């Protein structure tokens, strides 16, 4: 199979969601003239597998030559790279890249990408915690969606998450249920899995722990039939959260350890921080407070580096509780005040979630 045939095989595999097959076709080096395209396709395949860190490196490397030779391919790769950066918490870099893509699109001839750009800009607002503008942008995209079920599933999933962090839990459930319904209508297992993750998270915050465990288990079943390693890691961590809140410590600990291995492979520091934080809660509840403290401190460093305010708030609250248990009440009060201040500034309600 020659180089062009290998690229064609990879594109075909990507189009059908067979990401490992795409990587296999792209495996051996290609001629220098096809190197940029190989990087783009590898980046998309890695992203499809949930390997966001490696995907971001491939996609960013493919952008180095600039858009002059292939502005359409460059813009598509830039939007994908921005999505990876956003998922990794690198929102400032993602915003800069979207600004460059917007400038290229403004030169004309690529209007078919305007919708993709608008969606990624809305998701960036959501990642920044600009809930009002994000929701307005997502609702505008929903009205313009043409009732395409796969797109509706994604938009309602995004709206469900925004509603949860705004504290509008009833609306969050409604959106996630709509997302699941549209995903199933489209035959989209991934979309259905992510909707179940959203439902599991909102149910847990509401204290409906049996429902939470059921939703996370359903998500895990969906992802086991896909190639999405990120979804598998997320479902394991979410299920561990539900089991932990139900007092099923040993099962939760095992799942946190499995999720942590996957997140390290994905090079996803913020989500690895949530695994460490969750595992620390198990350790603290089962008589291992010093190990719990070390894990929370590690998670706090990850959250701070990734700009993950919710994680920082959770970590400070947990350290505050551990300090209070040791009799260090003044230090505990200082940490608690810092956590509340950060949560209020970010307009989130993490400090009120006793079932997190």
Buried (B, 14 or more C-beta within 10 A) or exposed (E): EEBEEBBEBBBEBBEEBBBEBBBBBBEEEBEEEBBBBBBBBBBBBBBBBBBBBBBBBBBBBBBEEEBEEBBBBBBBBBBBBBBBBBBBBBBEBBBEBBEBBBEBBEEEEBEEBEEBBBBBBBBBBBBBBBBEEBBEBBEEBBEEBEEEBBBBBBBBBBBBBBBBBBBBBEBBBBBBBBBBBBBBBBEBBBBBBBBBBBBBBBBBBBEBBEBBBBBBBBBBEBBEEBBBBBBBBBBBBBBBBBBBBBEBBEBBBEBBEBBBBBBBBBBBBBBBBBBBBBBBBBBBBEEBBEBBBBBBBBBBBBBBEBBBBBBBBBBBBBBBBBBBEEEBEEBBEBBBEBBBEBBEEBBBBBBEBEBB
